[in-house]
Structure formats: C-alpha cells, structure tokens
Amino acid sequence: MQNLIPGDMLEVGQKLRWELDTGMTADEQSVINDAVLAGTQYFVDEALEGSYWTVKWDSQHQNVAIYGSDGTIVGTIKPVGASLEADFRQDSQRLFIRIEKEVAVVVRKN
C-alpha cells in the first residue's frame, strides 16, 4: 500500500486509512497531492525509460515542475481548474491522461 499511487478518490481513501493506521500524519489533500506528484514522476520515468528527470512542486505548490538531468526546468504541469488537487477531485482519470500526454510533449521537445 505504501507504493500505491491512488488513481481515484476511492483509492485516496484507502491510502489515507493505511497511512493513518501506520501512524503517519496525513489528510485527504496530502494524499491527493502526493498522488499527483508520484503519478507525474511515473509518467516521466516511463517516457524516458528510466529515472533521469525529477518532478517537484513549484514554490507556490500550484504547478508540478519537471527538472531535466542538469537541474533546469524543462516543463511544467499546470492545472486546468483552480489547482491540480481540484482537477484530481473532479476527474482523476482525465487528469492523469492529460499529465501523460503533456509529459510526452515535454520529453519530445527536450
């Protein structure tokens, strides 16, 4: 369960319960934000066939920045709605499909 990337709100609830049961400090928002970040990293790793780039939240915790192997930002995943968390809550599958497509574009351009 520790490595599960929640793909929908049901899985967010399951992961949250697991984290709380194991003594971790978590809430629904943190589980969703971790899922968005981990999902983006997964798509980056898949597109590059390895862990060469890193993803991190930007300083405002609004966008996910994609960092190339030299540490410069090569792309950014931005929300369609108010936040990536809100996008996940509205339609998590659509969000992950969009992230996968945007990552593919970033990889092709770099």
N, C-alpha and C positions, 0 to 999 in steps of 0.2 A: 504494500500500500504506500510505502514511503516514496517510491519512484513513480507512482501513478500520476499522470498529468490529466486532471479532470477535463472531460470533454463536454460536459453539460452540468446543469445545476444539481441533478441527482448525484452525480459523482463528486461535485463540490461538497455536498452534504456528507457523503460517505468519508471523504478525505478529512473534512473538518472534524467529524466524530472521532476518526482514528487519531488525528493529531492531538485532540483534547484528551482522549483516553490514554495516550502515551506521555502525557504531561507537558506537551508543547503549548506555547501560547499562540493562539490563532483565532481568527474570526473569518466570517464568510468573505469579506473583502480581501484579506490577505491571501486566502486560498485561491480566489479568482485571479488576483494579480500575479501570484506565483505560477498559476496555470498558463496565463498569457505569456509570461516571460519564458517559462520552460518549453511551451509549445513553439514559440518563435525560435528558440535555440535548437530545438529538434529539427525544424524545417531548414534552418541554416546548415546544420550538420549534414542532413540528408542531401541537400543541394550540392554541398562541397565534397561529399563522400568522406567526411572526417571533421574533427573539431579544430578548425583553423581560425574561425572567427568567433567573436563573443557578442552577446547581446546584453544590454543593461538598460534600466530605466533612465530617462534623461533627468536633469536636475529638478524639474518640476513634477516628475513622476506622471507625466502625461503621455509621452511617446516612448517607444522602445527604439533605442539606437543600436545599429548594427556596426560593430567595430571590425575592421579588417585586421590582417595579421600584423600590420605595422602600428596598430593602435589608433588609426584615424577612423572617423565615422564614414562608412561607405553607403549607408542607407538608414532610413527611419520608417518605422511603422507608426502611423498616426490613426487616431480614432475617427470613425465616421460620425458618431454621436458625441455626447459630452465627454466620454472617456472610453478607454479600451475595456474597462470594467463594465460600463454600461452597455457597450457593444456585445460583450460576452453574455450579460444577463438577457439582452434582447434576443440574440440568436448566436449561440456559441459556435455552431457548426459553420454558419456563414462567415463568422469572424475568422475561424481557423482556415477556411478555404481561401479567404482574402489574404491572410497573412502568408500562406504558402505561395500564392501567386505573386505577391509583392516581393517576397524573398527571392523567387526565381528571377524576377526582373533585376533586382539588385545584384545577384550573382552574375547574370549575363553581362551587366554593364561594368563589372569590376573584374 
